[in-house]
Amino acid sequence: MGKPLDNKHIQVLQKMFEESGALAFGKQSIIAYSQKAKDILAQTQLNDEAKKSILALIAKMEKLEH
């Protein structure tokens, strides 16, 4: 709430996110929206270099842990 968190509080919050299912939901959403973005990208008129750059960004987002 606007105050810096120490490691203990960070660990407690991480555990809460995991146990509540929020973390799994977020990861599933990233995968679903990534696929949707790939499908849309395939239909665009962008050149191959632009598509390759966007796909690299999508892949990077899919691998984010926290």
Residue frames relative to the residue before (quaternion, step in Angstrom):
aa qw qx qy qz dx dy dz
M 1.0000 0.0000 0.0000 0.0000 0.00 0.00 0.00
G 0.7838 -0.3174 0.1543 0.5110 3.53 0.83 1.01
K 0.6521 0.4730 -0.3169 0.5006 3.57 1.28 -0.05
P 0.5409 -0.6108 0.4544 0.3576 3.59 -1.06 0.64
L 0.3029 -0.7521 0.5600 0.1704 3.56 -1.08 0.77
D 0.3603 -0.6948 0.5693 0.2516 3.53 -1.09 0.68
N 0.7334 -0.4400 0.2864 0.4319 3.58 -1.28 0.20
K 0.6224 0.5540 -0.3415 0.4348 3.59 1.01 -0.77
H 0.6861 0.4739 -0.2820 0.4745 3.58 0.88 -0.94
I 0.6168 0.5387 -0.3417 0.4610 3.57 1.05 -0.72
Q 0.6613 0.5033 -0.3046 0.4654 3.59 0.93 -0.86
V 0.6301 0.5252 -0.3298 0.4674 3.59 1.01 -0.79
L 0.6728 0.4877 -0.2977 0.4699 3.60 0.90 -0.88
Q 0.6324 0.5260 -0.3335 0.4606 3.59 0.97 -0.79
K 0.6480 0.5116 -0.3092 0.4721 3.58 0.99 -0.85
M 0.6397 0.5262 -0.3235 0.4574 3.59 0.97 -0.82
F 0.6554 0.5069 -0.3137 0.4637 3.59 0.93 -0.89
E 0.6710 0.4946 -0.3020 0.4626 3.58 0.95 -0.85
E 0.7072 0.4751 -0.2704 0.4484 3.59 0.80 -1.00
S 0.6629 0.5129 -0.3118 0.4476 3.60 1.07 -0.63
G 0.5020 -0.6463 0.4310 0.3802 3.57 1.22 -0.40
A 0.4482 0.7107 -0.4428 0.3129 3.58 1.27 -0.10
L 0.6400 0.5302 -0.3238 0.4521 3.57 0.99 -0.79
A 0.6690 0.4871 -0.2930 0.4789 3.60 0.89 -0.92
F 0.6332 0.5263 -0.3254 0.4649 3.59 1.00 -0.82
G 0.6572 0.5151 -0.3063 0.4571 3.56 0.94 -0.88
K 0.6593 0.4998 -0.3064 0.4708 3.58 0.95 -0.86
Q 0.6479 0.5075 -0.3168 0.4715 3.60 0.97 -0.82
S 0.6426 0.5204 -0.3204 0.4623 3.57 1.02 -0.77
I 0.6245 0.5329 -0.3379 0.4604 3.57 0.99 -0.80
I 0.6635 0.4995 -0.3082 0.4640 3.59 0.90 -0.88
A 0.6740 0.5013 -0.2982 0.4533 3.58 0.87 -0.95
Y 0.7093 0.4438 -0.2699 0.4766 3.59 0.84 -0.92
S 0.5850 0.5585 -0.3691 0.4579 3.58 1.14 -0.53
Q 0.6630 0.4925 -0.3073 0.4727 3.56 0.92 -0.86
K 0.6279 0.5316 -0.3279 0.4643 3.57 1.01 -0.81
A 0.6519 0.5086 -0.3079 0.4708 3.58 0.99 -0.85
K 0.6421 0.5191 -0.3214 0.4637 3.59 1.00 -0.80
D 0.6438 0.5239 -0.3159 0.4595 3.58 0.99 -0.83
I 0.6635 0.4883 -0.2951 0.4840 3.56 0.95 -0.87
L 0.6411 0.5387 -0.3185 0.4443 3.57 0.95 -0.89
A 0.6354 0.5464 -0.3248 0.4384 3.58 1.01 -0.79
Q 0.7022 0.4661 -0.2566 0.4731 3.58 1.16 -0.57
T 0.5638 0.6260 -0.3827 0.3791 3.59 1.23 -0.16
Q 0.5022 -0.6424 0.4987 0.2941 3.53 -1.36 0.24
L 0.3472 0.7518 -0.4974 0.2584 3.60 1.22 0.27
N 0.5237 -0.6212 0.4691 0.3462 3.55 -1.14 0.57
D 0.6991 -0.5060 0.3160 0.3943 3.54 -1.28 0.42
E 0.6291 0.5429 -0.3386 0.4414 3.59 1.02 -0.75
A 0.6544 0.5002 -0.3077 0.4763 3.59 0.97 -0.86
K 0.6493 0.5132 -0.3159 0.4640 3.58 0.94 -0.87
K 0.6381 0.5349 -0.3221 0.4505 3.56 0.98 -0.88
S 0.6539 0.5128 -0.3079 0.4633 3.61 0.98 -0.84
I 0.6685 0.4908 -0.2996 0.4717 3.56 0.93 -0.87
L 0.6431 0.5147 -0.3229 0.4661 3.59 0.99 -0.78
A 0.6209 0.5306 -0.3401 0.4662 3.60 1.06 -0.69
L 0.6423 0.5124 -0.3152 0.4749 3.58 1.02 -0.79
I 0.6352 0.5207 -0.3243 0.4693 3.58 0.97 -0.84
A 0.6574 0.5122 -0.3090 0.4581 3.59 0.91 -0.91
K 0.6383 0.5264 -0.3241 0.4588 3.56 1.01 -0.78
M 0.6617 0.5002 -0.3067 0.4667 3.58 0.96 -0.84
E 0.6345 0.5417 -0.3331 0.4394 3.59 1.04 -0.74
K 0.7125 0.4637 -0.2494 0.4638 3.59 1.12 -0.62
L 0.4472 0.6999 -0.4576 0.3174 3.62 1.24 -0.12
E 0.2702 -0.7707 0.5579 0.1474 3.56 -0.91 0.90
H 0.7403 -0.2713 0.1948 0.5835 3.60 0.94 -0.91
